[in-house]
């Protein structure tokens, strides 16, 4: 058996590779000498499409492709790991691919089911370790979303089984080290290939890192937030061994909602980001209040009732506030009034006493506490005073053990301020690294301006396909793997550039094209009926949904002598021209009836299946109006959100927003479209890729959103 070889696609994710790798490793460990050689190759050598992440060549020499097939071959050759109930074991193994998804919504019910299955069981099948245990454990161990849920401990039976397997199989660590080394080599190669440089100068990483992503729950995550979240996740979970914190910066009760907190966590999970710890700045309000008292008592802060406009002018001109030299006692008294939320307290704020005329204006006595009587989403009416982000961020970062604060470059001027607070309060240092935020042409990343458009009703909501929110771009048809790839390609560069949407959507096309089922739609406007002589009576045939990927499945295609065409295609036909009916054969145009405007009303075709499609100029889509129910659909397309590439400071939002960015066309589609579910991505041949936003129901057409491909940049 020395010729047995397991080849793993180095570009696949751990959840896909670990099941078969661990099964093979367990077999090698059970033998006096290894019997299976394990190698890593580029995915292209497997030549079996995206799903074939492994290739196993057994004693027969005939390779088995795909995780499930490879494991079944291993079971045949090494039956000592098989459970007595092979049927039940095969059922569990057939679900392995489902456990590789990074979509929390999709994997959560699978974890719940496995948790229930293990209530009275130590093993998945039978009473001893089997291939099913090893493979399922590997799939979960390699999935960052799944393992995050397991380690939380809420799935008690699953957590128990997972820990038991981990202690039972010490050889698993060697397999994980091997896979991690291969993954690091792949990432280094990819970074070099794409120009993204992740070798940034993070100091003191020998003991691991702790990074944090601190969103404010005042809106939905947009693509700029996604970059910050993914980079923090990358450095905590891939570049270095470490911990990722997600901390909600909930210090402004006027703007924050639980709806936004829940949405942010859900969007992070959809991106495959599972924080190791979750916290809120409000968890530390007592400590932050104590630090505010200390900084006042130390003479490093003062109370100020200067009006907003005057304060801004004084800071700009380097002038001191008249309250700057007030006594500690006066400052503490005003702070107490603020804490009580009295009418007098509402007039005051607390400012750090750093500098009046520092060249860096961020150092000119910034506000660190404000009075706000609005109820807080977590603490209710307990507090009437709230720390500013600039004050609480360095303090809580230090308290929570953050080692490296990765922030967008817009905070660069405030970095000395961050350090000043740590020094003034004698707190542990935190290393800061700035990276450029992602700016896109013809879009908005300002949460304030996005909120204004939502409140105006200018868009359907935060999930509008016109919005750069995670929900908006997903609803438009962006896939999470493509989003991750795009953002990680940018790297933590400090260079600020305005990105075009072209590359963004081109990467997405690369992900959807190999798996999007092909369907047909014909526009209703001026639809053209055609009679085909020589055509048989109406019938249907099973055809592949994707000619290059049989795994996508099959669909019913109807054929008959009654067809419908797009007006645009029909107007291009010439008398007696031979055309190709895509996925059927050739036909000759024998009759063209037009009206006074030149629009084609009806066609007469003669089927000519012996014709050579290579010699025809026109390959056209069509639908049979007999033998199937034509499904009404609405095809929705979107232009840019803004009329100009970059919005200027003096631009009025109303003048630059494209309020007519959405367009709709009615069409009919093949009968298979009735079976599509919300979120399905398909291609209407010769019309583009679409995501189903609303499924078809009798009386209500299916609604599909056009997915850009990078050609138009929209």
C-alpha positions as CSV (number, residue, x, y, z in Angstrom):
1,X,0.0,0.0,0.0
2,X,3.0,2.3,-0.2
3,X,1.6,3.9,-3.4
4,X,-1.4,5.4,-1.6
5,X,-1.3,9.2,-2.0
6,X,-3.5,12.0,-0.6
7,X,-3.1,15.3,-2.4
8,X,-4.6,18.4,-0.8
9,X,-5.4,21.6,-2.7
10,X,-3.3,24.2,-1.0
11,X,-5.8,27.0,-1.8
12,X,-8.7,25.3,-0.1
13,X,-9.9,26.3,3.4
14,X,-9.1,24.3,6.5
15,X,-12.7,23.2,7.1
16,X,-12.7,21.5,3.6
17,X,-9.2,19.8,4.0
18,X,-9.1,18.8,7.7
19,X,-11.7,15.9,7.6
20,X,-9.8,13.8,5.1
21,X,-6.4,14.9,6.3
22,X,-7.2,13.8,9.9
23,X,-8.7,10.5,8.7
24,X,-5.5,9.8,6.7
25,X,-3.3,10.9,9.6
26,X,-5.1,8.6,12.0
27,X,-4.5,5.7,9.6
28,X,-0.8,6.5,9.4
29,X,-0.6,6.8,13.2
30,X,-2.2,3.4,13.6
31,X,0.4,1.7,11.4
32,X,4.1,0.9,12.3
33,X,5.1,3.0,9.3
34,X,3.0,5.6,7.4
35,X,1.1,4.0,4.5
36,X,-0.3,7.2,2.9
37,X,1.9,10.0,1.6
38,X,0.3,13.5,2.0
39,X,1.2,16.4,-0.3
40,X,-0.1,19.9,-1.0
41,X,-0.6,21.1,-4.6
42,X,-2.2,24.0,-6.4
43,X,-5.9,23.3,-6.9
44,X,-5.4,23.3,-10.7
45,X,-3.7,19.9,-10.7
46,X,-6.8,18.3,-9.4
47,X,-8.7,19.2,-12.5
48,X,-12.1,18.6,-11.0
49,X,-13.5,22.0,-10.2
50,X,-13.8,24.0,-7.0
51,X,-15.3,21.3,-4.9
52,X,-12.4,18.8,-5.5
53,X,-10.1,20.0,-2.8
54,X,-8.6,16.6,-2.3
55,X,-7.4,13.7,-4.5
56,X,-6.8,10.2,-3.1
57,X,-5.0,7.6,-5.2
58,X,-5.5,4.1,-3.7
59,X,-4.1,0.7,-4.5
60,X,-6.2,0.6,-7.7
61,X,-4.4,3.7,-9.0
62,X,-7.8,5.3,-9.9
63,X,-8.0,8.6,-8.1
64,X,-11.0,9.5,-6.0
65,X,-11.8,13.3,-6.1
66,X,-13.5,15.3,-3.4
67,X,-13.5,15.0,0.4
68,X,-16.4,12.6,0.7
69,X,-15.2,10.3,-2.1
70,X,-11.7,10.2,-0.7
71,X,-12.9,9.3,2.8
72,X,-15.1,6.5,1.4
73,X,-12.1,5.1,-0.4
74,X,-10.1,5.2,2.8
75,X,-12.9,3.4,4.6
76,X,-12.8,0.6,2.0
77,X,-9.0,0.1,2.4
78,X,-8.9,0.5,6.2
79,X,-12.1,-0.8,7.7
80,X,-10.8,-0.8,11.3
81,X,-12.1,2.8,11.6
82,X,-15.5,2.0,10.3
83,X,-18.6,2.0,12.6
84,X,-20.8,-1.1,12.8
85,X,-23.7,1.0,11.4
86,X,-22.1,1.9,8.1
87,X,-25.3,3.3,6.7
88,X,-25.6,5.9,9.5
89,X,-21.9,6.7,9.3
90,X,-22.2,7.3,5.5
91,X,-25.2,9.7,6.2
92,X,-23.1,11.8,8.5
93,X,-20.1,11.8,6.2
94,X,-22.3,12.9,3.3
95,X,-23.0,16.2,5.2
96,X,-19.3,17.2,5.5
97,X,-19.5,19.9,2.9
98,X,-22.3,21.6,4.8
99,X,-20.0,22.0,7.8
100,X,-17.5,24.1,5.8
101,X,-19.7,27.1,5.3
102,X,-18.7,30.4,7.1
103,X,-22.3,31.5,7.0
104,X,-23.5,31.4,10.7
105,X,-27.1,31.3,9.7
106,X,-26.4,28.2,7.6
107,X,-24.2,26.3,10.0
108,X,-26.1,27.1,13.3
109,X,-29.0,24.6,12.6
110,X,-26.4,21.9,11.8
111,X,-24.6,22.5,15.1
112,X,-27.9,22.4,16.9
113,X,-28.8,19.1,15.3
114,X,-25.4,17.5,16.1
115,X,-25.7,18.8,19.7
116,X,-29.1,17.1,20.0
117,X,-27.7,13.9,18.5
118,X,-25.0,13.8,21.1
119,X,-27.2,14.1,24.2
120,X,-26.7,10.5,25.2
121,X,-23.7,9.7,23.0
122,X,-20.0,9.8,23.4
123,X,-19.5,9.1,19.7
124,X,-21.4,10.1,16.6
125,X,-22.0,6.5,15.5
126,X,-21.9,3.5,17.8
127,X,-19.8,3.1,20.9
128,X,-16.3,3.7,19.6
129,X,-14.2,6.1,17.5
130,X,-15.1,6.0,13.8
131,X,-14.3,7.8,10.6
132,X,-17.5,10.0,11.2
133,X,-16.1,11.3,14.5
134,X,-12.7,12.2,13.0
135,X,-14.0,13.8,9.8
136,X,-16.8,15.8,11.5
137,X,-14.3,17.0,14.2
138,X,-11.9,18.1,11.5
139,X,-14.6,20.0,9.6
140,X,-15.6,21.9,12.7
141,X,-12.0,22.4,13.9
142,X,-11.2,24.1,10.6
143,X,-14.2,26.3,10.5
144,X,-13.6,29.5,12.5
145,X,-17.3,30.3,12.7
146,X,-18.3,26.8,14.0
147,X,-15.4,26.5,16.5
148,X,-16.3,30.0,17.9
149,X,-19.8,28.8,18.6
150,X,-18.6,25.5,20.1
151,X,-16.1,27.2,22.4
152,X,-18.8,29.5,23.8
153,X,-20.1,26.5,25.6
154,X,-23.8,27.0,24.9
155,X,-24.0,23.8,22.9
156,X,-23.1,21.6,25.9
157,X,-23.2,18.2,24.3
158,X,-21.3,19.3,21.2
159,X,-18.7,21.1,23.3
160,X,-18.2,17.9,25.5
161,X,-17.8,15.7,22.4
162,X,-15.5,18.2,20.7
163,X,-13.2,18.3,23.8
164,X,-13.3,14.6,24.2
165,X,-12.2,14.0,20.6
166,X,-9.5,16.6,21.0
167,X,-8.0,14.7,24.0
168,X,-8.5,11.3,22.4
169,X,-6.6,12.1,19.2
170,X,-3.3,13.8,20.1
171,X,-2.1,13.1,16.5
172,X,-4.5,15.8,15.3
173,X,-2.0,18.5,16.4
174,X,0.6,17.3,13.9
175,X,-2.0,17.4,11.1
176,X,-3.0,20.9,12.1
177,X,0.6,22.1,12.2
178,X,1.1,20.7,8.7
179,X,-2.0,22.3,7.3
180,X,-1.2,25.7,9.0
181,X,2.3,25.7,7.5
182,X,0.8,25.0,4.1
183,X,-1.7,27.8,4.6
184,X,0.9,30.3,5.6
185,X,3.0,29.4,2.5
186,X,-0.1,29.9,0.3
187,X,-0.9,33.3,1.9
188,X,2.6,34.5,1.5
189,X,2.5,33.5,-2.2
190,X,-0.9,35.1,-2.7
191,X,0.2,38.3,-1.0
192,X,3.2,38.5,-3.3
193,X,1.1,37.8,-6.3
194,X,-1.6,40.4,-5.6
195,X,0.7,43.1,-4.2
196,X,-0.9,43.0,-0.7
197,X,1.9,43.2,1.9
198,X,0.9,41.9,5.3
199,X,4.4,41.9,6.7
200,X,3.8,45.1,8.8
201,X,5.9,46.2,11.7
202,X,3.9,44.9,14.6
203,X,6.2,44.8,17.6
204,X,6.2,42.3,20.5
205,X,4.2,39.6,18.8
206,X,6.2,36.6,20.2
207,X,3.6,36.0,22.8
208,X,0.7,36.5,20.4
209,X,-1.5,39.5,19.8
210,X,-4.8,40.9,20.9
211,X,-6.7,43.1,18.4
212,X,-10.0,44.8,18.6
213,X,-12.8,46.0,16.3
214,X,-14.8,48.7,18.0
215,X,-18.0,49.5,16.0
216,X,-20.5,52.1,17.2
217,X,-24.1,50.6,17.1
218,X,-25.5,53.6,15.3
219,X,-25.9,52.1,11.8
220,X,-25.1,49.0,9.8
221,X,-21.6,47.8,8.8
222,X,-20.4,49.1,5.5
223,X,-17.5,48.0,3.4
224,X,-15.1,50.3,5.2
225,X,-16.0,48.7,8.5
226,X,-15.5,45.3,6.8
227,X,-11.9,46.1,6.0
228,X,-11.2,47.0,9.6
229,X,-12.9,43.9,10.9
230,X,-11.2,41.6,8.5
231,X,-7.8,43.0,9.0
232,X,-8.1,42.7,12.8
233,X,-9.4,39.2,12.4
234,X,-6.5,38.3,10.0
235,X,-3.8,39.5,12.4
236,X,-5.4,37.8,15.4
237,X,-6.3,34.5,13.8
238,X,-4.1,34.0,10.8
239,X,-1.0,36.1,10.8
240,X,-0.3,35.5,14.5
241,X,-1.7,33.4,17.3
242,X,-4.0,35.8,19.0
243,X,-7.4,37.0,20.2
244,X,-9.9,39.2,18.5
245,X,-12.2,41.4,20.6
246,X,-15.3,43.0,19.3
247,X,-16.3,45.9,21.6
248,X,-19.3,48.0,20.9
249,X,-18.5,51.7,21.4
250,X,-21.9,52.5,22.9
251,X,-21.2,56.0,24.3
252,X,-23.7,58.1,22.4
253,X,-27.3,57.1,23.5
254,X,-28.9,59.5,21.1
255,X,-27.8,57.5,18.0
256,X,-27.6,53.9,19.1
257,X,-30.1,51.0,18.8
258,X,-30.1,47.3,19.7
259,X,-31.2,46.7,16.1
260,X,-27.8,47.9,14.9
261,X,-25.8,45.8,17.5
262,X,-27.6,42.7,16.4
263,X,-27.1,43.5,12.7
264,X,-23.4,44.1,13.2
265,X,-22.9,40.8,14.9
266,X,-24.8,39.0,12.2
267,X,-22.9,40.7,9.4
268,X,-19.6,39.8,11.1
269,X,-20.7,36.2,11.4
270,X,-21.6,36.1,7.7
271,X,-18.1,37.3,6.9
272,X,-16.7,34.4,8.9
273,X,-15.6,36.7,11.8
274,X,-16.3,35.2,15.2
275,X,-14.8,37.3,18.0
276,X,-13.1,35.5,20.9
277,X,-14.6,38.0,23.3
278,X,-17.5,40.4,23.0
279,X,-17.8,43.5,25.2
280,X,-19.3,47.0,25.3
281,X,-17.7,50.3,26.4
282,X,-20.8,50.6,28.7
283,X,-19.4,47.6,30.6
284,X,-16.7,50.0,31.9
285,X,-18.8,53.1,32.7
286,X,-17.9,52.9,36.4
287,X,-14.2,52.6,35.7
288,X,-14.3,55.3,33.1
289,X,-16.0,57.6,35.6
290,X,-13.3,56.9,38.1
291,X,-10.6,57.7,35.6
292,X,-12.4,61.0,34.8
293,X,-12.4,61.9,38.5
294,X,-8.7,61.0,38.7
295,X,-7.7,63.1,35.6
296,X,-9.6,66.1,37.0
297,X,-8.1,65.7,40.5
298,X,-4.6,65.5,38.9
299,X,-5.2,68.9,37.3
300,X,-5.3,67.3,33.8
301,X,-8.9,68.1,32.9
302,X,-11.4,70.9,33.6
303,X,-15.1,71.6,33.2
304,X,-16.2,74.0,30.4
305,X,-19.5,75.6,29.5
306,X,-18.2,77.5,26.5
307,X,-20.8,77.2,23.6
308,X,-20.0,74.9,20.8
309,X,-19.2,77.6,18.1
310,X,-17.0,79.6,20.4
311,X,-15.1,76.5,21.5
312,X,-14.5,75.4,17.9
313,X,-13.2,78.9,17.1
314,X,-10.9,79.0,20.1
315,X,-9.5,75.6,19.3
316,X,-8.9,76.7,15.7
317,X,-7.1,79.9,16.8
318,X,-5.2,78.4,19.7
319,X,-7.0,80.5,22.3
320,X,-7.6,79.2,25.9
321,X,-11.1,78.8,27.4
322,X,-11.9,81.2,30.2
323,X,-12.6,78.0,32.3
324,X,-9.2,76.5,31.7
325,X,-7.7,77.5,35.1
326,X,-10.6,76.8,37.3
327,X,-9.9,75.0,40.6
328,X,-10.1,71.2,41.0
329,X,-13.0,71.7,43.4
330,X,-15.0,73.8,40.9
331,X,-14.4,71.2,38.2
332,X,-15.5,68.4,40.4
333,X,-18.6,70.3,41.4
334,X,-19.6,70.9,37.7
335,X,-18.8,67.2,36.9
336,X,-21.2,66.2,39.7
337,X,-23.9,68.5,38.2
338,X,-23.3,66.8,34.9
339,X,-23.6,63.4,36.5
340,X,-27.0,64.4,38.0
341,X,-28.2,65.7,34.7
342,X,-29.4,69.0,36.2
343,X,-30.3,71.9,33.9
344,X,-27.0,73.5,34.9
345,X,-25.1,70.3,34.3
346,X,-26.4,70.1,30.8
347,X,-24.4,73.2,29.9
348,X,-21.1,71.7,30.8
349,X,-18.6,69.3,29.4
350,X,-15.2,68.0,30.6
351,X,-12.1,68.8,28.5
352,X,-8.6,67.3,28.8
353,X,-6.0,69.9,29.7
354,X,-3.3,69.1,27.1
355,X,-2.5,72.2,25.1
356,X,-4.0,75.4,23.8
357,X,-1.9,75.9,20.7
358,X,-0.3,72.6,19.8
359,X,0.3,72.4,16.0
360,X,-1.7,69.2,16.1
361,X,-5.2,70.5,16.7
362,X,-6.3,67.1,18.0
363,X,-4.2,68.0,21.1
364,X,-6.0,71.3,21.8
365,X,-7.9,70.4,24.9
366,X,-10.3,67.8,23.5
367,X,-13.7,67.1,25.1
368,X,-13.7,63.8,27.1
369,X,-17.1,63.8,28.8
370,X,-20.5,65.1,27.8
371,X,-23.9,65.3,29.5
372,X,-26.7,63.5,27.8
373,X,-30.0,62.7,29.6
374,X,-31.2,60.3,26.8
375,X,-31.7,56.7,28.0
376,X,-29.0,54.3,27.1
377,X,-29.8,51.0,25.2
378,X,-28.0,48.9,27.9
379,X,-27.8,51.0,31.1
380,X,-31.2,52.9,30.8
381,X,-31.3,56.0,33.0
382,X,-28.4,55.0,35.2
383,X,-26.0,57.5,33.6
384,X,-26.4,61.1,32.4
385,X,-22.8,61.5,31.4
386,X,-20.9,59.7,28.7
387,X,-17.2,59.5,27.8
388,X,-16.1,60.4,24.2
389,X,-14.5,57.8,22.0
390,X,-11.1,59.5,22.2
391,X,-11.1,59.3,26.0
392,X,-12.5,55.8,26.5
393,X,-10.8,54.0,23.6
394,X,-7.2,54.0,24.9
395,X,-8.4,53.3,28.5
396,X,-10.5,50.3,27.6
397,X,-8.0,49.1,25.1
398,X,-5.4,49.0,27.9
399,X,-7.9,47.4,30.4
400,X,-8.9,44.7,28.0
401,X,-5.4,43.7,27.2
402,X,-5.3,44.9,23.6
403,X,-1.8,44.7,22.3
404,X,-2.2,46.2,18.8
405,X,-4.8,48.8,17.9
406,X,-5.3,48.8,14.1
407,X,-7.1,52.0,13.1
408,X,-7.8,53.8,9.8
409,X,-5.4,56.6,8.9
410,X,-8.0,59.3,9.6
411,X,-7.1,58.8,13.3
412,X,-3.4,59.5,12.8
413,X,-3.6,63.1,14.2
414,X,-5.3,61.6,17.3
415,X,-2.6,59.0,18.0
416,X,-0.5,61.4,20.2
417,X,-3.8,62.2,22.1
418,X,-4.3,58.4,22.6
419,X,-0.8,58.1,24.0
420,X,-1.3,61.2,26.2
421,X,-4.3,59.6,28.0
422,X,-2.3,56.3,28.6
423,X,0.6,58.3,30.0
424,X,-1.5,60.7,32.1
425,X,-3.4,57.8,33.7
426,X,-0.3,55.6,33.9
427,X,-1.9,52.8,31.9
428,X,-0.3,49.9,29.9
429,X,0.9,51.0,26.4
430,X,-0.8,49.8,23.2
431,X,0.9,49.7,19.8
432,X,-1.0,51.6,17.1
433,X,-0.9,50.8,13.4
434,X,-2.7,53.0,10.9
435,X,-4.1,51.6,7.6
436,X,-5.9,53.4,4.8
437,X,-9.6,53.3,4.8
438,X,-11.3,52.2,1.6
439,X,-12.8,55.0,-0.4
440,X,-15.0,54.2,-3.4
441,X,-16.0,56.4,-6.3
442,X,-19.6,57.5,-6.5
443,X,-20.7,56.2,-3.2
444,X,-21.1,57.3,0.5
445,X,-19.3,55.8,3.5
446,X,-20.4,58.5,5.9
447,X,-22.8,56.9,8.4
448,X,-24.4,60.3,9.0
449,X,-25.2,60.8,5.3
450,X,-26.3,57.2,4.9
451,X,-28.7,57.7,7.8
452,X,-30.0,60.8,6.3
453,X,-30.9,59.0,3.1
454,X,-32.6,56.2,5.0
455,X,-34.6,58.7,7.1
456,X,-35.6,60.6,4.0
457,X,-37.0,57.4,2.4
458,X,-34.6,58.0,-0.6
459,X,-33.7,54.3,-0.4
460,X,-35.5,51.2,0.7
461,X,-33.4,50.9,3.9
462,X,-29.9,50.1,5.2
463,X,-30.0,46.9,3.0
464,X,-30.6,48.9,-0.2
465,X,-28.5,47.5,-3.1
466,X,-27.4,51.1,-3.7
467,X,-25.7,51.2,-0.3
468,X,-22.1,50.1,0.4
469,X,-23.4,48.4,3.6
470,X,-22.5,44.7,4.0
471,X,-26.3,44.0,3.7
472,X,-26.6,46.2,0.6
473,X,-23.8,44.7,-1.4
474,X,-24.9,41.1,-0.4
475,X,-28.4,41.9,-1.5
476,X,-26.9,43.1,-4.8
477,X,-25.2,39.8,-5.2
478,X,-21.7,40.1,-3.7
479,X,-20.6,36.8,-2.1
480,X,-18.8,36.7,1.2
481,X,-15.7,34.7,-0.1
482,X,-15.3,37.4,-2.8
483,X,-15.7,40.2,-0.3
484,X,-13.0,38.7,1.9
485,X,-10.7,38.2,-1.0
486,X,-11.1,41.7,-2.3
487,X,-10.5,43.3,1.1
488,X,-7.5,41.1,2.0
489,X,-6.0,41.9,-1.4
490,X,-5.8,45.5,-0.4
491,X,-3.7,44.7,2.6
492,X,-3.0,47.1,5.5
493,X,-1.5,49.8,3.3
494,X,-1.3,53.4,4.4
495,X,-1.8,54.7,0.9
496,X,-5.2,56.4,0.4
497,X,-6.8,55.8,-2.9
498,X,-10.3,56.0,-4.4
499,X,-11.2,52.6,-5.6
500,X,-13.4,51.9,-8.5
501,X,-16.1,49.2,-8.2
502,X,-14.8,47.4,-11.3
503,X,-12.2,45.1,-9.5
504,X,-14.7,44.5,-6.7
505,X,-17.3,43.0,-8.9
506,X,-14.8,41.3,-11.2
507,X,-13.6,39.3,-8.2
508,X,-17.2,38.4,-7.4
509,X,-17.8,37.1,-10.9
510,X,-14.9,34.8,-10.6
511,X,-16.6,33.2,-7.6
512,X,-20.2,33.0,-9.0
513,X,-19.6,32.1,-12.6
514,X,-18.5,28.4,-12.0
515,X,-21.6,27.7,-9.9
516,X,-24.4,29.9,-11.1
517,X,-27.2,27.9,-12.8
518,X,-28.0,29.1,-16.3
519,X,-31.6,30.1,-17.1
520,X,-33.4,32.0,-19.9
521,X,-35.5,35.2,-19.8
522,X,-37.2,37.2,-22.5
523,X,-38.3,40.8,-22.1
524,X,-42.0,41.4,-22.1
525,X,-41.9,44.7,-23.9
526,X,-42.7,44.1,-27.6
527,X,-42.1,40.4,-27.1
528,X,-42.0,38.6,-30.4
529,X,-43.9,35.3,-31.1
530,X,-42.5,32.8,-33.6
531,X,-43.9,29.8,-35.3
532,X,-41.3,27.1,-36.1
533,X,-42.0,24.6,-38.9
534,X,-40.4,21.2,-38.6
535,X,-40.5,21.4,-34.8
536,X,-42.0,18.4,-33.0
537,X,-44.9,18.5,-30.6
538,X,-44.2,20.2,-27.3
539,X,-41.9,18.1,-25.1
540,X,-39.3,18.6,-22.3
541,X,-35.8,17.3,-21.7
542,X,-33.5,17.3,-18.7
543,X,-30.5,19.5,-19.4
544,X,-27.6,20.6,-17.2
545,X,-28.0,23.9,-15.4
546,X,-24.3,24.6,-16.1
547,X,-22.7,23.1,-19.1
548,X,-19.2,23.2,-17.5
549,X,-20.2,22.1,-14.0
550,X,-22.5,19.0,-13.9
551,X,-22.6,19.2,-10.1
552,X,-24.9,22.3,-10.3
553,X,-27.7,19.9,-11.4
554,X,-30.3,19.6,-14.1
555,X,-33.3,21.6,-15.3
556,X,-36.3,21.0,-17.6
557,X,-36.0,22.6,-21.0
558,X,-39.2,22.8,-23.1
559,X,-39.2,22.6,-26.9
560,X,-42.1,23.2,-29.3
561,X,-43.0,25.0,-32.5
562,X,-44.2,28.1,-30.6
563,X,-41.3,30.3,-29.3
564,X,-40.9,33.8,-28.0
565,X,-37.9,36.2,-28.6
566,X,-36.6,39.5,-27.4
567,X,-37.6,42.4,-29.7
568,X,-33.9,43.4,-30.0
569,X,-32.9,40.0,-31.3
570,X,-35.9,39.8,-33.7
571,X,-35.1,43.2,-35.2
572,X,-31.6,42.0,-36.1
573,X,-32.8,39.1,-38.2
574,X,-32.7,39.2,-42.0
575,X,-34.9,37.4,-44.4
576,X,-33.7,33.8,-45.0
577,X,-30.8,34.2,-42.5
578,X,-29.7,31.1,-40.7
579,X,-29.5,31.7,-36.9
580,X,-28.6,29.5,-33.9
581,X,-31.2,28.8,-31.2
582,X,-29.0,28.4,-28.2
583,X,-29.0,24.9,-26.7
584,X,-31.2,23.5,-29.5
585,X,-29.8,24.0,-33.0
586,X,-30.1,26.2,-36.1
587,X,-33.2,27.6,-37.8
588,X,-33.8,29.7,-40.9
589,X,-35.8,32.9,-40.8
590,X,-38.6,32.5,-43.4
591,X,-41.0,35.3,-42.4
592,X,-40.6,38.7,-40.6
593,X,-43.8,40.7,-39.9
594,X,-43.3,44.3,-38.8
595,X,-45.6,47.2,-37.9
596,X,-45.5,50.8,-39.1
597,X,-42.8,51.7,-36.5
598,X,-40.5,48.9,-37.7
599,X,-41.1,46.7,-34.6
600,X,-41.3,43.0,-35.3
601,X,-44.7,41.5,-34.5
602,X,-44.2,37.9,-35.6
603,X,-41.6,35.5,-37.0
604,X,-41.7,32.4,-39.1
605,X,-38.8,30.0,-38.7
606,X,-37.8,26.7,-40.3
607,X,-35.9,24.3,-38.0
608,X,-32.6,23.2,-39.5
609,X,-30.9,21.1,-36.9
610,X,-28.3,19.9,-39.5
611,X,-27.0,23.4,-39.8
612,X,-23.5,24.3,-38.5
613,X,-23.7,26.7,-35.5
614,X,-20.1,27.8,-36.2
615,X,-21.2,29.4,-39.4
616,X,-24.0,31.5,-38.0
617,X,-23.5,35.1,-36.9
618,X,-26.3,35.2,-34.4
619,X,-26.7,32.9,-31.4
620,X,-30.0,33.9,-29.6
621,X,-31.9,32.9,-26.5
622,X,-35.6,31.9,-26.8
623,X,-38.3,30.3,-24.7
624,X,-41.0,27.8,-25.7
625,X,-44.5,29.1,-24.9
626,X,-45.8,25.6,-24.9
627,X,-44.8,22.7,-22.6
628,X,-44.1,24.9,-19.7
629,X,-45.4,27.8,-17.6
630,X,-43.5,31.0,-18.4
631,X,-42.7,32.7,-15.1
632,X,-43.2,36.4,-14.8
633,X,-40.1,38.2,-13.5
634,X,-38.9,41.7,-12.8
635,X,-35.3,42.4,-13.7
636,X,-33.9,45.3,-11.6
637,X,-30.7,47.2,-12.4
638,X,-28.9,49.9,-10.4
639,X,-26.8,52.8,-11.4
640,X,-24.3,54.6,-9.0
641,X,-25.6,56.1,-5.8
642,X,-23.9,59.4,-6.6
643,X,-23.8,61.5,-9.8
644,X,-20.1,62.4,-9.4
645,X,-17.0,60.4,-8.5
646,X,-16.0,62.2,-5.3
647,X,-18.3,64.3,-3.1
648,X,-16.9,67.6,-2.0
649,X,-17.3,69.3,1.4
650,X,-19.5,72.1,0.0
651,X,-21.7,69.7,-2.1
652,X,-25.3,69.5,-0.9
653,X,-26.3,65.9,-0.5
654,X,-29.5,66.4,-2.4
655,X,-27.6,67.8,-5.4
656,X,-25.2,64.8,-5.8
657,X,-27.4,61.8,-5.0
658,X,-28.8,59.9,-7.9
659,X,-32.5,59.5,-6.9
660,X,-33.3,57.6,-10.1
661,X,-30.6,55.0,-9.8
662,X,-33.0,52.0,-10.0
663,X,-34.6,50.7,-13.2
664,X,-36.9,47.8,-13.8
665,X,-37.9,45.6,-16.8
666,X,-40.6,43.0,-17.0
667,X,-39.8,39.7,-18.5
668,X,-40.8,36.0,-18.6
669,X,-38.4,33.2,-17.6
670,X,-38.3,29.4,-18.0
671,X,-40.4,27.4,-15.6
672,X,-37.4,26.4,-13.5
673,X,-37.2,29.9,-12.1
674,X,-40.3,29.2,-10.0
675,X,-38.2,26.9,-7.8
676,X,-35.6,29.5,-6.9
677,X,-35.2,30.6,-3.3
678,X,-34.4,34.1,-2.0
679,X,-30.7,34.7,-2.3
680,X,-30.1,32.2,-5.1
681,X,-27.7,33.5,-7.7
682,X,-28.2,32.6,-11.4
683,X,-27.3,33.7,-14.9
684,X,-29.9,34.6,-17.4
685,X,-28.0,33.8,-20.6
686,X,-26.9,36.9,-22.6
687,X,-28.5,39.1,-19.9
688,X,-26.1,38.7,-17.0
689,X,-26.0,37.4,-13.4
690,X,-28.9,38.0,-11.0
691,X,-29.7,37.4,-7.4
692,X,-33.2,36.5,-6.5
693,X,-34.6,39.1,-4.1
694,X,-38.2,37.9,-4.0
695,X,-39.3,34.4,-5.1
696,X,-42.1,33.9,-7.5
697,X,-45.6,33.4,-6.1
698,X,-48.9,33.2,-8.1
699,X,-49.9,36.7,-8.9
700,X,-46.4,38.1,-7.9
701,X,-43.5,38.0,-10.2
702,X,-40.1,36.9,-9.1
703,X,-37.8,40.0,-8.5
704,X,-34.1,39.6,-9.4
705,X,-31.3,42.1,-9.0
706,X,-28.7,42.4,-11.7
707,X,-25.2,41.7,-10.4
708,X,-22.4,43.8,-11.9
709,X,-19.5,41.9,-13.4
710,X,-16.8,44.5,-13.4
711,X,-17.4,45.6,-17.0
712,X,-19.5,48.6,-16.1
713,X,-18.2,49.3,-12.7
714,X,-21.7,49.8,-11.3
